[in-house]
């Protein structure tokens, strides 16, 4: 999220938690697949279009997460206990 919030392209493992948080705002590689990681990284590094293709969406997604929202939601959970 921090990388997304400053416009840095992200390459993440294709796992449920990353897909839930990052949605389509990042580039994914197959989990535990070194060859796919290498191919996707190489593709991003050598294609400026691919490298920057998800920046706007990533910035938008990252803005939905902030410390104040986290604190309020955490407080609400504890308040229900």
C-alpha positions in Angstrom: 0.0 0.0 0.0 2.8 2.4 0.8 4.4 1.8 -2.6 1.1 2.2 -4.3 0.5 5.5 -2.4 3.6 7.1 -3.9 3.0 5.9 -7.5 5.6 3.1 -7.4 4.6 0.1 -9.6 4.0 -3.1 -7.6 4.5 -6.7 -8.5 2.8 -8.9 -6.0 2.3 -12.6 -5.6 -1.1 -13.8 -6.9 -2.6 -14.6 -3.5 -6.0 -13.9 -2.1 -4.9 -11.3 0.4 -3.1 -9.2 -2.2 -5.9 -9.5 -4.6 -8.4 -8.4 -1.9 -6.4 -5.4 -1.0 -4.7 -4.3 -4.2 -7.4 -5.4 -6.6 -6.3 -4.6 -10.2 -4.0 -1.9 -9.1 -0.9 -4.0 -9.2 0.8 -6.5 -11.4 0.7 -10.2 -10.3 3.0 -13.2 -10.7 2.1 -16.8 -10.0 2.7 -17.7 -6.4 5.9 -19.7 -5.8 6.8 -19.5 -9.5 10.3 -18.0 -9.9 10.1 -18.1 -13.7 6.9 -16.2 -13.8 8.2 -13.6 -11.3 11.3 -13.2 -13.5 9.2 -12.8 -16.7 6.8 -10.3 -15.2 9.6 -8.3 -13.6 11.4 -8.2 -16.9 8.2 -7.2 -18.8 7.6 -4.4 -16.4 11.2 -3.1 -16.4 11.4 -3.0 -20.2 8.0 -1.7 -21.0 7.2 1.8 -19.7 3.6 1.4 -20.8 3.2 -1.7 -18.6 5.3 -0.2 -15.8 3.0 2.8 -15.4 -0.3 1.3 -16.6 -1.8 0.8 -13.2 -0.5 3.8 -11.3 -3.7 5.8 -11.3 -5.8 2.9 -10.1 -3.1 2.0 -7.5 -3.2 5.5 -6.1 -6.9 5.5 -5.9 -7.0 2.1 -4.1 -4.3 3.2 -1.7 -6.2 6.3 -0.7 -9.0 4.1 0.7 -6.6 3.0 3.4 -5.4 5.3 6.1 -4.4 5.3 9.8 -7.5 7.2 11.0 -9.8 4.7 9.3 -7.8 1.9 10.8 -8.0 3.4 14.3 -11.8 4.0 14.0 -12.5 0.5 12.8 -10.2 -1.0 15.5 -12.0 1.0 18.1 -15.4 -0.1 16.9 -14.3 -3.8 17.1 -13.0 -3.4 20.6 -16.1 -1.4 21.6 -18.3 -4.3 20.6 -16.5 -6.7 23.0 
